[in-house]
Amino acid sequence: MSRQARRKRYSAIEDYAAMGNLRTVALVSLDGSIDWCCFPYLDSPSVFGALLDADKGGVFRIAPDRDGFESHQRYLDHTNVISTEMRTDRGSFELVDCMPVTGSLDGCGHSMAKPEIHRFIKGIRGEVDVELIWEPRFDYGRGFVEFKRVFGGVMARSGTDLLTIAGIPGGIEVLNTAYGPSLRARFTVGAGDEFCVVTRWKTHHIRTDIERCRRAINETIHAWRRWIHKSSATGSRDWAGGAYRDLVIRSELALKLMSQADTGALAAAATTSLPETLGGVRNWDYRFAWIRDAAQIARSFFALGHIAELDHFIEWAEHAPFLHGSQSGDLSIMYPLRCDTQMEEVELSHLEGYQGSRPVRIGNEASEQLQLDIYGELIGAVHERLRLEERFDRDIGPLLRRVADQACARWREPDFSIWEPRNGPAQFTYSKFMVWVALERARDLRRLGLVEGNESHWKKTQHQIHTWIQKYGYNDEIDSFVQIAGGRDLDAANLLIPTYGLLPVNDPRVQNTIDRTLERLTVDDLVYRYHAADGLPGQEGAFVLCTFWLVDALTLSGRLDEAYRIFDSLVGRANHVGLLSEQIDPHSGAFLGNFPQAYSHVGLINSALYLAEAEGRVCPAGIAKGEGLGEISIPSELITQMV
């Protein structure tokens, strides 16, 4: 099949909105199609997976029964509830998609999330002939599916997996296709008509009614709106002003979708195997909790006033090593969201992949890598919590000491660093300075009496790392910090050197690194991670988070005109509902990589806060006191040194 033919069978990644219930996430396209949903958890096998195979993956679609209709999609204000209005020449209707949550969404364990999807249909104008297609395909399309008509709806079963659908208006037709049974229904929606179609996971409760559906949606709307309004964060939500305010709130809500309410684990993204290049092999499963990503998400929550979220992340990080088999408590770089999830990387050869991008992978081989930066990420998150919010009812000292000592013991080892290359470990500059960050934060907590440990050993190791970085991490010939000791390739991660306080922002080496990044890694105001060989064929898109890092470095440098230009250009590339993927093709503007991507929304929040701070607007307590957000820390003494 040609690339053009495949493209017609798949929606663009940027054409999706995401909804969730703090346990799993579903993607809804502009044409009313749920093309990705794993039940009952984010890392469970997919039930609707047309995103990765338009024929075999499974779909749940409600749309006009004709081609050429217009569609407008948005979120109901300050929620993760999706409204899609579809218009034909005869009329229009609204489709409201919701995964119900109730009660408090703070922290974890409080949301009464139900593994179900409510699709509320309301006629607006005229009449529209509508088609409903329901094709659950369990276990990534590998399970044998059988349908059974029951009173009030239809039940789909595959082994012990069970999904029901109810509330379908009109007659139901069940067809047998080459890939399994397909439920079809056609009905007419007139102005003022209301219907509610509900699909539920593993329940024999089939029947539904309009009032119950309306109540579930309203409770969910109120739960999301109660959660985002944290006056303790800023005293006002006007600190970012105008469009930035709305984008920050949308990013805040997108990050919350990555939460696992029952464990406190935070996923890096909602999907697997969306390609970094169409037709390429750089397709990874991101439905896991990386220490790095999760720490940055939790710190962004904290910056916006969500203290419970950071607390639950710390509690999860404290227990995760032991829950997943470590006797010593030493950190791994990542963990499954649940104890019964396997991380072994497996290729699903029966799926064609998004627009033919093979292989489709579940699990992630990177779980076996050493990545030294995680020590700085974890201690940095705890450091921020203890310094800026003194009330903390857990004794976190043993964890911090264990992590700091582990960092000291391993800092000289080659590792795979933040970008997880597949051509072997190396001596990465970024990894070394993140160990320096770990020891700097640990020493500060030791001086405050919040952790015990051998501070003199930490200080000595920190000095050795600082010397190493200046000797091996900077290349005088190209006037830039480089990716690997003694190398010549740039690494966008080195933009974080001044924000973490390793060197002041007005150090010539820092400014040179910013300039080389602009010259060599930036295309149309989008930044690539690197151009070095990484053991994989093909190219990738520009990396959204790295572009936000460039904004932050320019902001700290006082180069605000450049910072605003790049920031405005980047946030202008967010999709129609304000979401971002991992990467963007700078030539076509197409989204690439997994979606929505937590990293990207952490970066947006951080950059908006840095720009607000640079202009003296009201900011969350974290940044106002000189301590960082997400992946970033601004030592207060450096703010006064901005050039």
Buried (B, 14 or more C-beta within 10 A) or exposed (E): EEEEEBEEBBBBBBBBBBBBBBBBBBBBBBBBBBBBBBBBBBBBBBBBBBBBBBBBBBBBBBBBBEEEBEBEBEBBEBBBBBBBBBBBEBBBBBBBBBBBBBEBBBBBEBBBBBBBBBBBBBBBBBBBBBBBBBBBBBBBBEBEBEBEEEEBBBBBBBEEBBBBBBBBBEEBEBEEEEBBBBBBBBBBBEBEBBBBBBBBBEEEEBEBEEEBBBEBBEBBBEBBBBBBEBEEBBEEBEBBEEEBBBBBBBBBBBBBBBBBBBBBBBBBBBBBBBBBBBBBBBBBBBBBBBBBBBBBBBBBBBBBBBBBBBBBBBBBBBBBBEEBEEEEBEBBBBBBBBEEBEBEBBBBEEBBBBBBBBBBBBBBBBBEBBBBBBBBBBBBBBBBBBBBBEEBEEEBBEBBBBBBBBBBEBBBEBBBBBBBBEEEBBBBBBBBBBBBBBBBBBBBBBEEEBBEBBBEEBBEBBEBBBEBBEEBBBBEEBBBBBBBBEBEBBBBBBBBBBBBBBBBBBBEBBBBBBEBBBEBBBEEBBBBBBEBEBEBEEEBBBBBBBBBBBBBBBBBBBBBEBBBBBBEBBBEBBBBBBBBBBBBBBEEEBBBBBBBBBBBBBBBBBBBBBBBBBEEBBBBBBBBEBBBBBBBBBBEEBBEBBE
